[in-house]
């Protein structure tokens, strides 16, 4: 098809054509139209060019397989959300073992349901990592060794040079401070 003719066909008309004859070429034209947008979004979230390229291909495949399930009215907005959600799921898979582990244990130990904190994306992995960065160095180091690397108090003391009492104090204070930082961030998110 002549590219000059295609350029003048609106997104809505391409969607209507697809709904009419179920020919994937219409979706292909739409995807081609937004390839740079998708790549930019993927790169923004994944911070890796190769991963972003792979993600765009996965999104193309997903769209072709699933677009008939949805009543899409604004393709650009819809494909943006599909892309964003795909990237967030990739990030979640990549970082869950780090951040969710700390949050779950921290909230359970403080008698707060971690589901309250984690469900509905109240706390994103990015938020947890930002919160960890706000902790004092000693607290962050002890929390990381204790929760992420599953070290005992004695092992944390050996690796850091802190006394056993200092390790326990840094972990306790780190958990409390992390909880406060996350609650503050959650409240700010709810206000927006």
C-alpha positions, 0 to 999 in steps of 0.5 A, a space after each residue: 500500500 502506498 505510504 502517502 495514502 496510509 499516512 492520511 488514514 486515521 488511527 480510528 479508521 485503521 481500527 475500524 478496517 481491522 474490525 471489519 475484515 480482521 486483517 492484521 495489516 491494519 494493526 501492523 500499520 498502527 504499530 509501525 506508526 507508534 514504534 518510536 513511541 513504544 521504544 521510547 517508553 520501554 527505554 524510559 522504564 527498562 533503561 536498556 536498549 536491547 531490553 527495550 527492543 525486545 519489549 517492543 517486539 513482545 508488545 507487538 506480538 501481544 497486541 496482534 494476539 489480544 486487540 480483538 478482546 478490547 474495545 479500543 477507541 484511542 489507539 495511541 493512549 491504549 498502546 501507551 498503557 499496554 507498553 507501560 504495563 508491560 514494562 512495569 511487569 518486567 521491572 516487577 519480575 526483575 526486582 521483586 525478590 529484592 524489594 518485596 522481600 524487605 517490605 513484606 518482612 518489615 510490615 509483617 514484623 510491624 503487624 501491618 498487612 503487607 497486602 495493604 502496602 503492596 496491593 494496588 501498586 501503592 508501593 512500587 519497586 522504584 519507590 522502595 528502592 528510593 526509600 532504601 536510598 534515603 536510609 542512613 548507610 549503616 541501616 541500608 547495609 544491615 537491612 540489605 545483608 539481613 533481608 536480601 542476602 539472608 545473613 544472620 546477625 552474626 554474619 552481618 556483624 562479621 561483614 560490616 565490623 559492627 557489634 552484634 548490638 549495633 547490627 540489631 539496632 541498625 536493622 530495627 531503626 532501618 525498618 522503622 525509618 523505611 516504614 516511615 519513608 514508605 508511609 510518607 510516600 504512600 500518603 503523597 501518592 494518595 493525595 495526588 
